[in-house]
């Protein structure tokens, strides 16, 4: 499917058959957005993790471009944490991330937090545009990539 054509993208809860395509979106997005970050997991490990843990045990949402387009984005919300938000590289800048963040805020109206790598400046700009504020910077010792990261928090206006 040509990402330039008009396609209706549905955001829906993921089901078992979505695990492999969602993992592949994660792999392509991670590689494109974070070329300097080395993932400690193989592609097969990521696919197994999505199949065995993420899809059956987490609140995962997918952006589905329908027949021919398939899964083009994913978001995982775990309580008040937006723990994953990845889009197919060709689908960035088309409003899907905005739709996912709006859904995350709807699912967790009391506030959200998330972590992103310090090298991911486009993510910083994106989340700050959506009202998130950087509250903590680390040396990366707490994540499996050992990559310096930053915690962002969004609190609803009172």
C-alpha positions as CSV (number, residue, x, y, z in Angstrom):
1,X,0.0,0.0,0.0
2,X,1.3,3.4,-0.9
3,X,1.6,5.4,2.3
4,X,0.8,8.6,0.3
5,X,-2.7,7.4,-0.6
6,X,-5.7,8.1,1.6
7,X,-6.3,5.1,3.8
8,X,-8.6,4.8,6.7
9,X,-6.6,3.6,9.7
10,X,-8.4,2.0,12.5
11,X,-6.9,2.0,16.0
12,X,-8.0,-1.2,17.8
13,X,-7.0,-3.6,20.6
14,X,-4.5,-6.1,19.3
15,X,-5.4,-9.8,19.1
16,X,-3.2,-12.9,18.8
17,X,-2.7,-12.8,15.1
18,X,-1.4,-9.2,15.4
19,X,1.7,-10.3,17.5
20,X,4.0,-11.0,14.6
21,X,3.1,-8.0,12.5
22,X,3.3,-5.7,15.5
23,X,6.7,-7.0,16.5
24,X,7.9,-6.4,12.9
25,X,6.6,-2.8,13.1
26,X,8.5,-2.4,16.4
27,X,11.7,-3.8,14.8
28,X,11.6,-1.5,11.8
29,X,10.7,1.5,13.8
30,X,13.4,0.9,16.4
31,X,16.0,0.5,13.7
32,X,14.9,3.6,11.8
33,X,14.5,5.9,14.8
34,X,17.4,4.6,17.0
35,X,20.2,3.6,14.7
36,X,22.8,4.1,17.3
37,X,21.0,2.1,20.0
38,X,21.9,-1.6,20.1
39,X,19.0,-3.9,21.0
40,X,20.0,-6.7,23.4
41,X,17.4,-8.9,21.8
42,X,17.4,-10.7,18.5
43,X,14.5,-10.1,16.1
44,X,13.2,-13.6,16.9
45,X,13.3,-12.8,20.7
46,X,11.3,-9.6,20.0
47,X,8.7,-11.6,18.0
48,X,8.5,-14.3,20.8
49,X,8.1,-11.6,23.4
50,X,5.2,-9.9,21.5
51,X,3.5,-13.3,21.0
52,X,4.0,-14.6,24.5
53,X,3.8,-11.5,26.7
54,X,2.9,-8.2,25.0
55,X,-0.2,-9.2,23.1
56,X,-1.8,-11.6,25.6
57,X,-0.8,-9.8,28.8
58,X,-0.5,-6.1,28.1
59,X,-2.9,-3.4,26.9
60,X,-1.7,-3.1,23.3
61,X,-3.4,-1.1,20.6
62,X,-2.5,-1.2,16.9
63,X,-3.1,1.1,14.0
64,X,-4.5,-1.1,11.2
65,X,-4.5,0.2,7.7
66,X,-6.8,-2.7,6.6
67,X,-6.4,-5.1,3.7
68,X,-3.1,-4.6,2.0
69,X,-1.8,-2.2,4.6
70,X,-1.9,-4.2,7.8
71,X,-0.5,-3.1,11.1
72,X,1.3,0.3,10.7
73,X,1.7,1.3,14.4
74,X,1.4,0.1,17.9
75,X,1.1,1.5,21.4
76,X,1.3,-0.3,24.8
77,X,-0.2,1.2,27.9
78,X,0.6,-0.3,31.2
79,X,-1.5,1.5,33.9
80,X,-0.2,5.0,33.9
81,X,2.8,4.2,31.7
82,X,2.8,4.6,28.0
83,X,5.5,1.9,27.6
84,X,5.7,1.6,23.8
85,X,4.7,3.8,20.8
86,X,6.2,2.8,17.5
87,X,5.1,3.5,13.9
88,X,6.2,2.2,10.5
89,X,8.8,4.7,9.4
90,X,6.8,5.7,6.3
91,X,3.8,6.4,8.5
92,X,5.4,8.9,10.8
93,X,4.1,12.5,10.5
94,X,0.6,11.4,9.5
95,X,-1.2,11.9,12.8
96,X,-1.1,8.3,14.1
97,X,1.1,9.2,17.0
98,X,-1.3,12.0,17.9
99,X,-4.2,9.6,17.9
100,X,-2.3,7.1,20.0
101,X,-1.3,9.7,22.6
102,X,-5.0,11.0,22.8
103,X,-6.1,7.4,23.4
104,X,-3.4,6.9,26.1
105,X,-4.6,10.1,27.8
106,X,-8.2,8.8,27.6
107,X,-7.2,5.4,29.0
108,X,-5.2,7.1,31.9
109,X,-6.9,10.4,32.6
110,X,-5.1,10.9,35.9
111,X,-1.7,11.2,34.1
112,X,0.9,9.3,32.2
113,X,4.6,8.7,32.3
114,X,7.0,7.3,29.7
115,X,10.6,6.7,29.1
116,X,12.5,7.5,25.9
117,X,16.2,7.4,25.0
118,X,18.1,10.7,25.3
119,X,19.3,10.3,21.7
120,X,15.7,10.3,20.4
121,X,15.3,14.0,19.9
122,X,12.3,13.7,17.6
123,X,10.4,11.7,20.3
124,X,11.3,14.5,22.9
125,X,9.8,17.1,20.6
126,X,6.7,14.9,19.9
127,X,5.9,14.2,23.6
128,X,6.6,17.8,24.7
129,X,4.2,19.0,22.0
130,X,1.6,16.8,23.7
131,X,2.2,18.3,27.1
132,X,4.7,15.9,28.5
133,X,7.5,17.3,30.7
134,X,11.0,15.8,31.2
135,X,11.4,15.0,34.9
136,X,14.3,12.6,35.2
137,X,17.5,11.8,33.2
138,X,19.5,8.7,33.8
139,X,22.7,7.1,32.6
140,X,20.9,4.1,31.2
141,X,21.9,1.7,33.9
142,X,18.2,0.9,34.5
143,X,17.3,-0.3,31.0
144,X,18.5,-3.4,29.1
145,X,20.0,-1.3,26.3
146,X,22.2,0.5,28.8
147,X,21.4,3.7,26.9
148,X,20.9,7.0,28.7
149,X,17.2,7.8,28.9
150,X,14.7,10.4,30.1
151,X,11.4,10.0,31.9
152,X,8.5,12.2,30.8
153,X,5.3,12.9,32.7
154,X,2.0,14.3,31.6
155,X,-0.5,15.6,34.1
156,X,-4.0,16.7,33.1
157,X,-4.9,20.3,33.6
158,X,-6.9,20.8,36.8
